């Protein structure tokens, strides 16, 4: 009875693996979001810099 309980705990418990998979997935999504925000912020900065220079040139 006890051996069957321990075997069931060790063999059939997939909760730890699922938690690790979710952590890895969350980390990958976070890296993708940070990378895209970095690219987007550079493009936005360039757009505002171009608009600012055009406004400064206009008399």
Backbone atoms as SQL, in Angstrom:
CREATE TABLE atoms (id INTEGER PRIMARY KEY, chain TEXT, resi INTEGER, resn TEXT, atom TEXT, x REAL, y REAL, z REAL);
INSERT INTO atoms VALUES
  (1, 'A', 1, 'UNK', 'N', 0.828, -1.188, 0.000),
  (2, 'A', 1, 'UNK', 'CA', 0.000, 0.000, 0.000),
  (3, 'A', 1, 'UNK', 'C', 0.872, 1.251, 0.000),
  (4, 'A', 2, 'UNK', 'N', 1.847, 1.302, 0.906),
  (5, 'A', 2, 'UNK', 'CA', 2.720, 2.467, 0.982),
  (6, 'A', 2, 'UNK', 'C', 3.622, 2.558, -0.244),
  (7, 'A', 3, 'UNK', 'N', 4.101, 1.414, -0.726),
  (8, 'A', 3, 'UNK', 'CA', 4.950, 1.414, -1.918),
  (9, 'A', 3, 'UNK', 'C', 4.174, 1.913, -3.132),
  (10, 'A', 4, 'UNK', 'N', 2.920, 1.531, -3.239),
  (11, 'A', 4, 'UNK', 'CA', 2.099, 1.988, -4.355),
  (12, 'A', 4, 'UNK', 'C', 1.865, 3.494, -4.266),
  (13, 'A', 5, 'UNK', 'N', 1.662, 4.005, -3.062),
  (14, 'A', 5, 'UNK', 'CA', 1.468, 5.439, -2.861),
  (15, 'A', 5, 'UNK', 'C', 2.721, 6.218, -3.259),
  (16, 'A', 6, 'UNK', 'N', 3.887, 5.737, -2.829),
  (17, 'A', 6, 'UNK', 'CA', 5.149, 6.411, -3.158),
  (18, 'A', 6, 'UNK', 'C', 5.410, 6.342, -4.657),
  (19, 'A', 7, 'UNK', 'N', 5.152, 5.202, -5.272),
  (20, 'A', 7, 'UNK', 'CA', 5.344, 5.060, -6.710),
  (21, 'A', 7, 'UNK', 'C', 4.431, 6.021, -7.461),
  (22, 'A', 8, 'UNK', 'N', 3.192, 6.136, -6.999),
  (23, 'A', 8, 'UNK', 'CA', 2.251, 7.039, -7.652),
  (24, 'A', 8, 'UNK', 'C', 2.711, 8.484, -7.505),
  (25, 'A', 9, 'UNK', 'N', 3.253, 8.839, -6.347),
  (26, 'A', 9, 'UNK', 'CA', 3.759, 10.193, -6.143),
  (27, 'A', 9, 'UNK', 'C', 4.939, 10.499, -7.053),
  (28, 'A', 10, 'UNK', 'N', 5.854, 9.563, -7.180),
  (29, 'A', 10, 'UNK', 'CA', 7.071, 9.807, -7.948),
  (30, 'A', 10, 'UNK', 'C', 6.876, 9.687, -9.448),
  (31, 'A', 11, 'UNK', 'N', 6.039, 8.767, -9.884),
  (32, 'A', 11, 'UNK', 'CA', 5.895, 8.504, -11.312),
  (33, 'A', 11, 'UNK', 'C', 4.804, 9.363, -11.937),
  (34, 'A', 12, 'UNK', 'N', 3.692, 9.515, -11.269),
  (35, 'A', 12, 'UNK', 'CA', 2.545, 10.175, -11.875),
  (36, 'A', 12, 'UNK', 'C', 2.476, 11.666, -11.600),
  (37, 'A', 13, 'UNK', 'N', 3.302, 12.186, -10.713),
  (38, 'A', 13, 'UNK', 'CA', 3.250, 13.612, -10.396),
  (39, 'A', 13, 'UNK', 'C', 3.993, 14.400, -11.464),
  (40, 'A', 14, 'UNK', 'N', 3.257, 15.146, -12.252),
  (41, 'A', 14, 'UNK', 'CA', 3.849, 15.955, -13.317),
  (42, 'A', 14, 'UNK', 'C', 3.764, 17.447, -12.996),
  (43, 'A', 15, 'UNK', 'N', 3.352, 17.799, -11.795),
  (44, 'A', 15, 'UNK', 'CA', 3.174, 19.204, -11.431),
  (45, 'A', 15, 'UNK', 'C', 4.458, 20.001, -11.468),
  (46, 'A', 16, 'UNK', 'N', 5.553, 19.418, -11.018),
  (47, 'A', 16, 'UNK', 'CA', 6.828, 20.120, -11.028),
  (48, 'A', 16, 'UNK', 'C', 7.312, 20.413, -12.435),
  (49, 'A', 17, 'UNK', 'N', 7.152, 19.454, -13.328),
  (50, 'A', 17, 'UNK', 'CA', 7.568, 19.648, -14.719),
  (51, 'A', 17, 'UNK', 'C', 6.729, 20.731, -15.381),
  (52, 'A', 18, 'UNK', 'N', 5.445, 20.750, -15.092),
  (53, 'A', 18, 'UNK', 'CA', 4.571, 21.762, -15.666),
  (54, 'A', 18, 'UNK', 'C', 4.957, 23.145, -15.173),
  (55, 'A', 19, 'UNK', 'N', 5.267, 23.276, -13.903),
  (56, 'A', 19, 'UNK', 'CA', 5.657, 24.568, -13.348),
  (57, 'A', 19, 'UNK', 'C', 6.949, 25.065, -13.986),
  (58, 'A', 20, 'UNK', 'N', 7.901, 24.175, -14.184),
  (59, 'A', 20, 'UNK', 'CA', 9.167, 24.568, -14.819),
  (60, 'A', 20, 'UNK', 'C', 8.930, 24.992, -16.264),
  (61, 'A', 21, 'UNK', 'N', 8.087, 24.259, -16.976),
  (62, 'A', 21, 'UNK', 'CA', 7.781, 24.622, -18.360),
  (63, 'A', 21, 'UNK', 'C', 7.124, 25.993, -18.425),
  (64, 'A', 22, 'UNK', 'N', 6.211, 26.278, -17.506),
  (65, 'A', 22, 'UNK', 'CA', 5.559, 27.586, -17.492),
  (66, 'A', 22, 'UNK', 'C', 6.553, 28.697, -17.170),
  (67, 'A', 23, 'UNK', 'N', 7.495, 28.441, -16.282),
  (68, 'A', 23, 'UNK', 'CA', 8.521, 29.442, -15.961),
  (69, 'A', 23, 'UNK', 'C', 9.396, 29.732, -17.171),
  (70, 'A', 24, 'UNK', 'N', 9.787, 28.691, -17.888),
  (71, 'A', 24, 'UNK', 'CA', 10.613, 28.887, -19.083),
  (72, 'A', 24, 'UNK', 'C', 9.838, 29.655, -20.147),
  (73, 'A', 25, 'UNK', 'N', 8.583, 29.310, -20.345),
  (74, 'A', 25, 'UNK', 'CA', 7.752, 30.002, -21.325),
  (75, 'A', 25, 'UNK', 'C', 7.581, 31.471, -20.956),
  (76, 'A', 26, 'UNK', 'N', 7.343, 31.751, -19.679),
  (77, 'A', 26, 'UNK', 'CA', 7.198, 33.125, -19.216),
  (78, 'A', 26, 'UNK', 'C', 8.486, 33.913, -19.423),
  (79, 'A', 27, 'UNK', 'N', 9.621, 33.293, -19.158),
  (80, 'A', 27, 'UNK', 'CA', 10.905, 33.968, -19.356),
  (81, 'A', 27, 'UNK', 'C', 11.135, 34.292, -20.830),
  (82, 'A', 28, 'UNK', 'N', 10.814, 33.360, -21.715),
  (83, 'A', 28, 'UNK', 'CA', 10.989, 33.609, -23.149),
  (84, 'A', 28, 'UNK', 'C', 10.074, 34.722, -23.645),
  (85, 'A', 29, 'UNK', 'N', 8.841, 34.741, -23.171),
  (86, 'A', 29, 'UNK', 'CA', 7.912, 35.804, -23.558),
  (87, 'A', 29, 'UNK', 'C', 8.407, 37.146, -23.043),
  (88, 'A', 30, 'UNK', 'N', 8.936, 37.183, -21.826),
  (89, 'A', 30, 'UNK', 'CA', 9.465, 38.424, -21.260),
  (90, 'A', 30, 'UNK', 'C', 10.637, 38.948, -22.078),
  (91, 'A', 31, 'UNK', 'N', 11.525, 38.069, -22.480),
  (92, 'A', 31, 'UNK', 'CA', 12.668, 38.483, -23.302),
  (93, 'A', 31, 'UNK', 'C', 12.185, 39.044, -24.639),
  (94, 'A', 32, 'UNK', 'N', 11.194, 38.413, -25.238),
  (95, 'A', 32, 'UNK', 'CA', 10.657, 38.893, -26.513),
  (96, 'A', 32, 'UNK', 'C', 10.014, 40.267, -26.357),
  (97, 'A', 33, 'UNK', 'N', 9.283, 40.477, -25.276),
  (98, 'A', 33, 'UNK', 'CA', 8.644, 41.774, -25.035),
  (99, 'A', 33, 'UNK', 'C', 9.694, 42.856, -24.821),
  (100, 'A', 34, 'UNK', 'N', 10.708, 42.571, -24.035),
  (101, 'A', 34, 'UNK', 'CA', 11.756, 43.557, -23.768),
  (102, 'A', 34, 'UNK', 'C', 12.502, 43.906, -25.053),
  (103, 'A', 35, 'UNK', 'N', 12.805, 42.917, -25.870),
  (104, 'A', 35, 'UNK', 'CA', 13.503, 43.178, -27.133),
  (105, 'A', 35, 'UNK', 'C', 12.651, 44.020, -28.075),
  (106, 'A', 36, 'UNK', 'N', 11.361, 43.725, -28.163),
  (107, 'A', 36, 'UNK', 'CA', 10.495, 44.499, -29.054),
  (108, 'A', 36, 'UNK', 'C', 10.296, 45.915, -28.535),
  (109, 'A', 37, 'UNK', 'N', 10.217, 46.100, -27.228),
  (110, 'A', 37, 'UNK', 'CA', 10.091, 47.450, -26.676),
  (111, 'A', 37, 'UNK', 'C', 11.351, 48.263, -26.942),
  (112, 'A', 38, 'UNK', 'N', 12.503, 47.628, -26.868),
  (113, 'A', 38, 'UNK', 'CA', 13.757, 48.323, -27.152),
  (114, 'A', 38, 'UNK', 'C', 13.772, 48.805, -28.602),
  (115, 'A', 39, 'UNK', 'N', 13.380, 47.951, -29.528),
  (116, 'A', 39, 'UNK', 'CA', 13.337, 48.320, -30.944),
  (117, 'A', 39, 'UNK', 'C', 12.301, 49.409, -31.183),
  (118, 'A', 40, 'UNK', 'N', 11.138, 49.268, -30.593),
  (119, 'A', 40, 'UNK', 'CA', 10.069, 50.250, -30.776),
  (120, 'A', 40, 'UNK', 'C', 10.470, 51.604, -30.212),
  (121, 'A', 41, 'UNK', 'N', 11.140, 51.620, -29.065),
  (122, 'A', 41, 'UNK', 'CA', 11.532, 52.902, -28.470),
  (123, 'A', 41, 'UNK', 'C', 12.571, 53.609, -29.331),
  (124, 'A', 42, 'UNK', 'N', 13.485, 52.872, -29.953),
  (125, 'A', 42, 'UNK', 'CA', 14.459, 53.493, -30.857),
  (126, 'A', 42, 'UNK', 'C', 13.774, 54.110, -32.070),
  (127, 'A', 43, 'UNK', 'N', 12.815, 53.405, -32.642),
  (128, 'A', 43, 'UNK', 'CA', 12.097, 53.932, -33.802),
  (129, 'A', 43, 'UNK', 'C', 11.280, 55.161, -33.419),
  (130, 'A', 44, 'UNK', 'N', 10.654, 55.129, -32.267),
  (131, 'A', 44, 'UNK', 'CA', 9.861, 56.266, -31.811),
  (132, 'A', 44, 'UNK', 'C', 10.755, 57.469, -31.542),
  (133, 'A', 45, 'UNK', 'N', 11.909, 57.241, -30.962),
  (134, 'A', 45, 'UNK', 'CA', 12.858, 58.320, -30.705),
  (135, 'A', 45, 'UNK', 'C', 13.324, 58.945, -32.017),
  (136, 'A', 46, 'UNK', 'N', 13.610, 58.136, -33.015),
  (137, 'A', 46, 'UNK', 'CA', 14.020, 58.658, -34.323),
  (138, 'A', 46, 'UNK', 'C', 12.911, 59.471, -34.974),
  (139, 'A', 47, 'UNK', 'N', 11.675, 59.039, -34.837),
  (140, 'A', 47, 'UNK', 'CA', 10.542, 59.766, -35.411),
  (141, 'A', 47, 'UNK', 'C', 10.403, 61.137, -34.773),
  (142, 'A', 48, 'UNK', 'N', 10.474, 61.196, -33.444),
  (143, 'A', 48, 'UNK', 'CA', 10.353, 62.478, -32.763),
  (144, 'A', 48, 'UNK', 'C', 11.556, 63.378, -33.036),
  (145, 'A', 49, 'UNK', 'N', 12.732, 62.811, -33.187),
  (146, 'A', 49, 'UNK', 'CA', 13.919, 63.611, -33.510),
  (147, 'A', 49, 'UNK', 'C', 13.779, 64.228, -34.900),
  (148, 'A', 50, 'UNK', 'N', 13.264, 63.467, -35.856),
  (149, 'A', 50, 'UNK', 'CA', 13.060, 63.990, -37.207),
  (150, 'A', 50, 'UNK', 'C', 12.007, 65.091, -37.202),
  (151, 'A', 51, 'UNK', 'N', 10.925, 64.890, -36.484),
  (152, 'A', 51, 'UNK', 'CA', 9.880, 65.910, -36.400),
  (153, 'A', 51, 'UNK', 'C', 10.409, 67.164, -35.720),
  (154, 'A', 52, 'UNK', 'N', 11.205, 66.992, -34.692),
  (155, 'A', 52, 'UNK', 'CA', 11.769, 68.137, -33.976),
  (156, 'A', 52, 'UNK', 'C', 12.713, 68.935, -34.863),
  (157, 'A', 53, 'UNK', 'N', 13.521, 68.249, -35.643),
  (158, 'A', 53, 'UNK', 'CA', 14.451, 68.967, -36.522),
  (159, 'A', 53, 'UNK', 'C', 13.707, 69.705, -37.625),
  (160, 'A', 54, 'UNK', 'N', 12.617, 69.145, -38.128),
  (161, 'A', 54, 'UNK', 'CA', 11.830, 69.834, -39.152),
  (162, 'A', 54, 'UNK', 'C', 11.137, 71.060, -38.572),
  (163, 'A', 55, 'UNK', 'N', 10.678, 70.970, -37.343),
  (164, 'A', 55, 'UNK', 'CA', 10.030, 72.112, -36.698),
  (165, 'A', 55, 'UNK', 'C', 11.054, 73.207, -36.428),
  (166, 'A', 56, 'UNK', 'N', 12.252, 72.843, -36.031),
  (167, 'A', 56, 'UNK', 'CA', 13.293, 73.826, -35.716),
  (168, 'A', 56, 'UNK', 'C', 13.754, 74.560, -36.970),
  (169, 'A', 57, 'UNK', 'N', 13.736, 73.915, -38.127),
  (170, 'A', 57, 'UNK', 'CA', 14.180, 74.545, -39.371),
  (171, 'A', 57, 'UNK', 'C', 13.139, 75.521, -39.890),
  (172, 'A', 58, 'UNK', 'N', 11.870, 75.263, -39.663),
  (173, 'A', 58, 'UNK', 'CA', 10.788, 76.104, -40.161),
  (174, 'A', 58, 'UNK', 'C', 10.843, 77.470, -39.477),
  (175, 'A', 59, 'UNK', 'N', 10.841, 78.571, -40.291),
  (176, 'A', 59, 'UNK', 'CA', 10.919, 79.923, -39.686),
  (177, 'A', 59, 'UNK', 'C', 9.647, 80.341, -39.009);
